[in-house]
Amino acid sequence: MALKRLIIVSNRLPFSIENEGETAILKPSSGGLVSAIRGFIECSKDDVTFDEIIWCGNPGCKSKTWKTIEFPSDDLFNYLPVFTPNKVYNDFYNGFANSTLWPLFHYFPSYTKYNDTHWNAYKKVNEKFHEVLQKEITENDVVWVQDYHLMLLPVLLRKSFPKLTIGFFLHIPFPTYELIRLLPNQWQDTIIKGLLGADLVGFHTTEYVAHFVETVQSILGITHQGVLLPYENRLVLIDHFPISIHYEQFNSAYDKSIVRKGRKKLKEFFNHKKIIFSIDRLDYTKGISNRITAFEEFLKKYPEYQANVVFILVIIPSRDKIDKYEERKKMIDESISRVNSSIGTIDWQPIIYRYRSLNFDELLTLYTAADVALITPIRDGMNLVAKEFIASRADKKGVLILSELAGSAKELHESVIINPNDTHDLCDKIYHSLQISPETQTKDISKMQERIKRFDIKKWASSFLCKLTETHQLNDQLNIGIESSENRFYLPKELLNSKTIPILIYMDSKRDKDDIQHTFRSIQQLVEHNEYIQIHLVLNNGENTDQLNISHSNFIVHYLNSDKESKRNKLPRSLEEVKVWFQEFVEDHSQLEIRENKLIWRFSEMAVHQAKVLFKSVQKLLQLNNLSSSIQFNEIIIESNNSSIRYQLLEYILQLEKEFFLMVGLPNEHIAYLQENIWKSMKMYSIKKDSHSIMEQITILLKQLINK
């Protein structure tokens, strides 16, 4: 069987085009997305997964120029360009994407612009991408849509290709519903529905996952169980995939000749002063002004470091056509001038400032020469600079000061964690970082390097694509919600042609009390004359129901009891997944223990900070999965309510070992939970709960099966 094609879709193609005379020259783009995708492809060359990889995006040139470009024969990708008029693209990119979504998603609501022209341009560009892709893709392809520019694209593709495998990954934070609701109602609704066109929607952290699930429930009213959402006859998985880097590329570069020579030269130039290094794109979310303020306070509070430390600050030009960025650039320039002129001397300049991009070797020279890396964004989806700095330190030296509001802080616990808005604390943390012993540096760097090495860029992409394939297969094999007309259900041929039809009818003895006896009599009559039908009547709150007298082997009544405690020896899948997640982070001074329906993480005093950071990052997601959690002095306890109705249903169905089941009367949240857990072992067909009342569903179904 032919391998599938992978189609990566992003706003821009992974290069810029510059004209030199009449020749168009390709220059590779920098940035987290491009670095991540290229890194994944390069370190996966030996793993044959796709027979072709196509990158679709805006090329940044006109179609006439595009036709003159000669691509290298060994390029990793084939390219599919999307051309849009300049005015529309400007309103889309500088307008809605970066003047509405970017500030709002990074918790800067006061910077957010609400402009109908920009919104219409955003829709037009997403539709243009759909138009181009529609001519290229087949339902056998895997489409991976990237980032906030294209949040409407998944549902457009889903409408054209219902069976297409579609994944979406957001590279920036997803904020709380309280910020999303600031958008006009139509925009909220369209964006969320656009994302739910995907099989899998991925985020960097569990916190962002929890925010998105909460937003979906608040805007669309979708009842969910955990992070598998039932939506328009499909299941959409919402999960976290912390993006990473090509670890070996950065680690091995430490000993490159050009990097080694550059590092030696730099240290000699600064006469072996302490070097603090920082690099960021020009952006108000990066906290650069706070960084400068804290460094100025540090020099004044600890004057012994005056003339003994330099702060190398590199800012990469970005979005300079947006007013807020021009204002930020001016503010930064003025702050640097103030510090250098007020504290610096003739032979010592405190801040060495560069406003330009760096190539890889220049970047590695600075990473490996620095004593301290200062990475303090006010809000950041992940921040790969932090991981790059740690990975590059083959000497296992150096200290990372990292904002707690960067996604990478969830993984790099051994760094010096700070609040980026607390400049007084940051001032003290700079001093503290310069005092950390080489032995402690080695210990902390080693732990973080091991973690980054395990969760490298290949792990990020492969785990996303694996989950995407699995979720698509789940949707492909299951049929949520059999459609109906006024007096019949459109049952699948596989079910109608089967020698036996197992049917599970779910009723609540409190809610459906008046219907149960009628249903019972109808089923008795049906099974007496139709041996091929097997009925499993499952009653919730069964202890409140008069026991029904059963006189036929094909009619079974099963009672669920949500009030009685039911202890199990095994953990439900959701808790198993939490266990696996924690195991990746449980290192020195801590251990995991499983006790009945509890997962207990015991840690020593040396791991308290790590434990608190992890607990905070997963607490909301645990709540979404109906898992209770608590943190005590030296342990985190996560409990699962195994006596829940959905868990009892799962256990009952699995023990029956059927090839498929026809489900009637199940709430959507139970359907999603069961499908997530049984799809590999049996098929499950379900009739939409809201099509008719429970009694109407059963009456129509029984009449239809009698006439089979």
N, C-alpha and C positions, 0 to 999 in steps of 0.2 A: 504494500500500500504506500502511495506517495506521501512524503512528509508534508506537513502543513506549512503555509507561509505565515511569517510573523510580520504584521504591519504596525509599526510604531507611528503614532500620530501626535504631533506637538505643534505649537504655534509656529516656531521657526525650524528650518532645517539646521543640522548641526554644523553650520559654517556660515561665514559672511562672504560676500562677493565684492571685491574691490577692482576697479578698472585701472589698469596701467597701460596707458595709450589706448590701443584698440583691443587689448587682451584682457579678459576677465580672469582674475586670480582668486582661487579659493583659499580662505583662511579659517582654520578650525576655530569654532566658538569655544569660549570658556563657560563655566557655570556648572552647577550641580547636576542638572538633568543630562546634559551632553556628556559630562565626565562619567556619570553613573552608567548610562547606556553603553557608551564605548567601552568602559571598563568591563562590563558584563560580557559583551560580545568577544572582546579580546581574550578574556580568561576562560571562555567557553568554547574556544575554537575546536578543541578535540572532542567535544560532546555534540554529536550531530543531532540537533533537535528540530531545526527548520531547514527546508531546502532553499529558502530565500528569505531575506530580511529587507523589507521596504520601509523607508522612512518618509513619511508624508508631512509636509509643512510649507510654510511660506518661505520662498528662497531669498526674499529681500532684493529682488531685481525684476525687470520686465521680461516677458516671455521671449522677446527678441534677443536679449542678452543671454538668457538661459540656453538657447539653442546653440550658442557659440562655445559653451563650456565643455572642456574635455576632462572627464573624470578619470582618475588613476585606475588601472586595471585591477589592482589589488584592494580596491575600496571595500569596506565591510558591508556597505549598503547599496541598494538601488534606491533611487529617489523619485518621489512623486510630488511635483510642485503644485502649490495652490496659489493662484494669482488673484489679488483683490485690488480694486481701485484705491489709490493713495488716501483719498479723503475718508473712505469707509474704514480702511485699515487703521488710520490714525484715530478715528473715533472709537474703534474697537479696542486698540492696544493702549494708547495713551489715555483714552477715555474710560470706557467701562471696566476693562481688565485692571488697569493700574491706577485709576482715580476713584473707582468704586469698590471693586472686589478686594484689591490688594490692601488698602488701608483698613477696610472693615474686617477682613479676616485676620489682620494683624493687630486688632484692638485699638485702632485709631479712628473711631467713628467721627470725630470732629473734622477729619481730613476727607471724609467720604463725600463724593459728589453724586447727586441723583439727577441724571439727565436722560430724558427720553430718547434723544438723538443717539447718545452713546449706547443705550440699551438696544435700540433697533439695529445699530451697527454690529453689536455683539451677536445678535440673532442672525444677521445676514452672513457674517463670516462663518459662524457655525454651520449654517445652511450651505455655504459655498464648499466647505470641507466635505460635507455630506455628498454634495453633487459630484465632486471629483472622485471621492472614494467609491461611490455607487457604480461608477463606470469600471472600476478596477477590481474590486473584491468579489469573492465568492463566499458562500456559506461555509466552506471548508477552511477559510482563513481564521487566524487569531488576530484580533485587533486590540491594540493596547493604547488607549488614549491617555495623554499626559497633561495634567495640571489644569489650573483654574481658567485658562483661556477658552477651554473647549468643554465646558460642563453641560452644554446642551446636546453635544454630538452623540453620546451613547443612545439616547432614546430615538434620535433621527435614524441612526443605523438599525436599531431594533425594529422600527416600523417597516423598513425596507427589507431587512433580512432577519426574520423571526428566529431562525436557528443559528445565527452567527454567534461565535464566541467573542464576547466583548469584556475587556477589563478597563478599569479607570483607576489612575493613581493621582492623588493630590499631593503636590510637593510643598505646599505651604500649610500653616495651621488651619484647622476647621474650628471656628469659634463657637461659643455657646449660642443657644437659641435666642437669648436676649439680644444678641447683636444681629443675628440673621433676620429677626422680626423687624428690624429698622428698615429693611428693604420694602418697597411697595409689594403688596400682597401677590400681584400677578408675577412679579420677578421671583419672589420666594418660591411660589408654586412651580413655575417653569424650570427653575434651576434644580430643585430637588427631584422633580419628575425626570428631568434630563439625565441626572446621575443614575437614577434607578433603572435606566435602560440597560445598564451593564449587568453582567452576571456577578461581578466582583468589584466592589468599591474599596480601594485601599488607602490607608493613611499611615503616617509615621508612628503614631503612638496610640495607646489605648485611650488616652484622654480625648483625642480627636475623634476616635470611633464612638465613644460615649456621647460626645456632643452631637455628632451626626445622627445617631439613632434617636436621640431625644428630639432633634429638630424634625426628623421624618414623622415621628409620632405627633408632634405638636402641630405641624402644618397639614399633613395628610390624614391624620387620625388612624394610622395603620397600627393595629394591635400586633405586637411582636413578642417573640420569646427569644431573648438573647440577641444575637447579631445576625440571625438569618431571617430576613424580612420577606413575608409573602406579599407579592405585588403583581397585579395583572397576570394571574395564572402562572407566575414564575416565582422562584426564590432568588433573592439577592443577598449575597454574603457581604457583610461589612467587617473588615478585619484590619489589623495593623501589621505593617512591614517596615521596620526602621531601615531607611536607605543607608548605604554604606559606600565604601571605596574599594579600589583595587589595592589591597594591602601590600602585596609583594612589590608592586610598582613603586610605592613610596618608601618602603623599608629598604629595598635594595639600592635605591638612589643615594643613600647616605654615603656610600663608598665610590660613587661615580667620580672620576677624576676632576671633571669641571666643577662639581659640587664641593669636593674636598678642597680644591684650590680656592674657590670662591669663599668658603667658610674661613679658611686660614687668613685670607687677605682682609676679610671684613673684621675679624677679631683684632688683627694687627692695626688696621686703620683706626679703630676705636680704642686702641691701646688697652685692650682686654677689659674694658668697662663692662658692667652688666648690661645685657641687651634685652629689652622688652619689645616684642614684635606683635603687630596687629595688621590684618588685611581684611578688607570688606569691600563690597560694592557700595557706591554712594546710595544710601537709603536711610530714611528717618527711623526705620525699624531696627537698625543695627546698633543704636546706642553710642555712636561715635563721640558725640558732644559730651555725654556723661563720662566717657572714658578719659577724655582730655581734662575735664574738670577734676576727676579723681586723681589723675597723674599730677596735676598742678598742686593739689592739696597734699599729695604724698611728698613732693619735693619740699614743700614748706614745713610740713609736720616732722619730716625726717631729713633735716638738712645735711646729715652726713652722707647722703646719697647724691647731693648736688655735685656735679662734675664727675660722678662715678657711675652714672647710668645714662643710657640713651633709649628713647622710645622711638622705634622705627614704625611709622604709620603709613601704610600703603592703602590708598583708596582707588578702586577701579571705577572709571566713569560709567554712569548708568542713567538712562531715562532723563537726560538733561533737558528734554523738551517739556517736562512737567514742572509747573511752577514750584511745587513743594521741594523738588530736588534742587532747583537753582537756589532757593532760599537756604536749604541745608548746606550746600556747598559754600555759600558765602559765610554762613555762621561758623562752619568748621575752619575755614581759612582765617577768619578773624580771631578765633580762639587760639589757634596754633601760633599766630603772630604775637598775641598777647603773652603767652607762656614763654616763648623764645626771647622776646624783648625784655620782659620783666624779671625773669629768673636766669636766663642764659648769660654767658660771658663771651668775651672775645674768642676764647679758644674752646668753648663748649656750647653746643646747641642741644637743648634738652630733647626736642622733637624733630626727628628727621622725616620729612613729609614728602611723599611721592603720589602724584595723581595720574596714574597710568596703569595699564595691565602689566603683568609679569609673565615671562615664559616659565616652563616647568623647572628648568635648572635654576633660574633666579629665585623662584619660590622655595625650592628645596634648600638652597643656600641659606636663606633667611630662617626657614623652619629649623634647620639643624644648628644654626649659630646662636639662636635665641636662648636665653636663660628662662624667660617667661613668655608664654603666649597669652595674649589678652583678648578673649573672645566673649564679648558681653552684649549680645543683642537684647533689645527690649522685648522682642518676640521673634522667634524663628522656628520654622517647621522642623528642621533637623540641625543644620549647620555642619557641613562636611569639613570645613576648615579645621575644626576641633579634632576630628578623626584623622585628617591628613597630618596634622602636627604630631599627634601621638604615634602614628604609624611610621613617620619619617625618622623617629629617634632610635636608630639602631644602637646608639650609645647608651640608651635607657637613661638619659638625663633630660632635665627640663621640667618645668611646671606649667600646667594648664590652668588658667583662671577662666571659669566658664559660667555663663548666665544660667540660672535655674529655669529660665523661660525659653531656653533652646531645647529642641527635641532631643538632642544628643546628651543632655544632662541626665536623661533617664538611663543611659547606658554607661556614661563615664563618671561613675560616682566618686572615684578616687581623685578627681580633679578638685580644685578649690572652687566650690560652688558659691556664687554670690547673687544678690538681688541687683540687677543692673540699674535700678533707680536709686539705690542707696549708695551715693558717691562717698560718704564718710566710711562706710564699711569696706567699699572697694579700695579706698586709699589704704586702709589697714591691711587688707588682704594682699595688696601688692607688696607691702613691707614683709608680711608673713611669708609670702611665696619666695622672696629672695633669701629667707633664712632657712628654708627647708634643706635638710642634709642630703648629700648625694645618695646615701643608703635608702632614705625614704623615697627619694625621687625614683630610684631604680625599682623599688618594690611597687610603687604606684603605677609607673609607666608599664611595667611588665604585665600587671593585671589587666590594664586597659588594652594593651596590645594584643593579649591573648583573646580578649573578647572581640575586638575588631577583626582579628584574624579569623575567628570562628564565624562571625556574622559579616562577611565581606560582601562585595557587590554581587558576586555570583550567587551567594546565599539569598540575598535580597530578591534578585530577579527570578531565580529558579523557584523560590518558595512562592512568590506571587503567581508565576505562571502555572505552577503545580496546583495551587488552590483554585486558580481560574479554571483550569481543565476539569478539576474535580467538581466544581460547582456547576459548570456547564453540563457535565455528564449527568449530574443529579437532575437538572432541569430537563435534560433530554430523555431520561428514563422514567421520569415521573410526570403525571398529568394532574396538576392541581386544578380542581374546579372543572368538572365535566359540565359542558354547556347544556342548557335546557331550553325547551320551548314551553308553551302553556301546559301541555299534557304529556310530555315525554322527555327523557334524557338521552343524549347522544352518546351511548356507551361504546367504548372501543371494541373493535372486532375480536381482539385477543380475549377479552372478557366474555363476550357473547358466545364465542366458539369453544370455550373451555368446557370440559366435562363436568367440572364443579365450579361453583361461584361462591367464594367465601365473602360474606358481607358483615361488616362491623357497624352496628347502629349504636350511636352514643346518645344517651339521654340523661338528664339530671332529674332525680326523683323529686326534688323540691320544685324546680321550675316547670317540669313536664308531667307533673303528678297526674293530671286528668287524662293525659294521652297514653300513659304506659299500659293500662289494662286493654285499651282498644288496640294498641300496637301489638301487644302480646297475643291477642286472639287472632288478629290478621296473620301474624307470622305462623302461628300454629296451623292455620288452614293452609298456608302456602307450602310449608315444608312437608305436610302430610301427603300432598299430591305432586310434589316436585323434588325428587331425590337429589337432583344436582345442585340444589341451593343449600348452603350452610350459613346459618344465621348466628352471629355472636352479638347478643344484646348486652351492651355494657352500661351499667347504671352507676352514675356518680351519686354520692351520699346514699349508698345502698343500704346502710343500716337503718334508714328511715322508711324503707320500702317493705311492704308485706311480701313475704317470700312467694315467688311465683312457682306454680307446679308445672314442671317440664315433663313431657311424655314422649319426646322424640330426640333421637341421637343427633340430628342435624340442627337442633335448636339449643343453644347454650346461653344461659344468663350468667354474666360475670359482674360481681359487685365490687365497686371501688369505694374506699373509705379514706377521705382526705383528712379526717380528724385523728385517726390513730397513728401513732408513731410506728414506722416500719423501718427497721434497721437492716442494712444490706452489707454484704462483704465487699462489694466492688463499688468504685466511684462512678458516677454518671459521667458521660463524655465531657460535659462542660468543665467539671472539676479536674478530670484527667488532663485537659488542655492547660488549665491553670498550673497543674503540677509540672508539666513539661516546660512551660514558660519559666516557672520559678527555678527549675533545675539548671537552666542555662546561666543563672546568676548566682546560685548558691555556691560560694567558694569557701575560702578560709573562715573558720570560726562560726560556721552555721551548718545546719543540717535539716533535711526534710523528714517528716514522719507522717505516715498514714494511719489513722485510727478510726475504724468504722467509717462514718460518713464525713470525716474531718481531714483536712490537709493542714498540718501544723509545721510552720517554719520556725525552728528555734535558732536564735543567733546570740552571739556573745556581745559584750559591751563594745568590742572593737568594730562590730558590724551594724551598730545601731543606726548610724546615718544612712547607710546603704539600704537597710530594711525600711526605714521611713520613706525614703524616696520611691522605692519600688511599690510600697503599699499605697502611697498617695496616687501613683500613676495608674494603678489597676482597680482602685476601690470602686469607682463609678461603674466600670465595666462589670465587675462582680455583681453589683446590684442589678444590672440589666439582665444578668443570667440567673437571677433568683438565688444568688449565693450570698449568705451573710458573712461578714468579715469583721474582725476586731484585731487591734494591736495592743499588746500588753508590754510589760517591761522588757521581756526577752523572747517574745514569740508573737507570730502572726497566726491567727486561727481562721481558716476558711471552712465554713460548713455548708453542706448541701442538704436541702430538704428532700430526701429520697422518698418521702411519703407523698409527694406532690402527685396530682392526677396525671400529669403528662408522663411522669416517670413510671407510674404503675401501668399506664396504657402501653408504654414502650415494652415493659417487661412482659406483659401479657401477650402482646402481638408476636414478639420474638420467639416465645416458647411454642407458639403454634406452628412455626416453620412452614408457612405457606409461600407459594411463588408470588402471589399478589393478593391484594385485599381491595375491596370496594368499601369506602368509608362514607357514612351518612351521619350528618349532625355534628361533626367536629368543629369547634371554634378554630379560627385561623391560626391562633398561637399554638394550639395543639398540633395542627397539621404541619406547621413549619418545624416544630421540634421533632415530630415523628419522622418526617421526611429526611431531616438532617441525619438521623441516627439509623434508619433502616434501608436507605436507598441502595446500598451495596448488596443487601441480602434478599430484598423482595421489592416488587413494584407496588405502588400504592396509588389507587385512583380515588379521588374524593369529589363528592358533589358539593357545590358551593352552599355554604350555610345560609346565605342570604337570598338564594334563588326562590325558595318557598319556605313555609313554616316546616318544622320537623315532621309534623303529621302529614302535610301535603307531599313532602318528599317521599316519605315511606309509602304512601298510598299509590303515587304515580309509579314508583319503582317496582312495587310488588305486582301491580297490574301488568306492567311491561314485561316482567320476567315470566309471568304465567304464560304469556303469548309468545315466548322466545322460540 
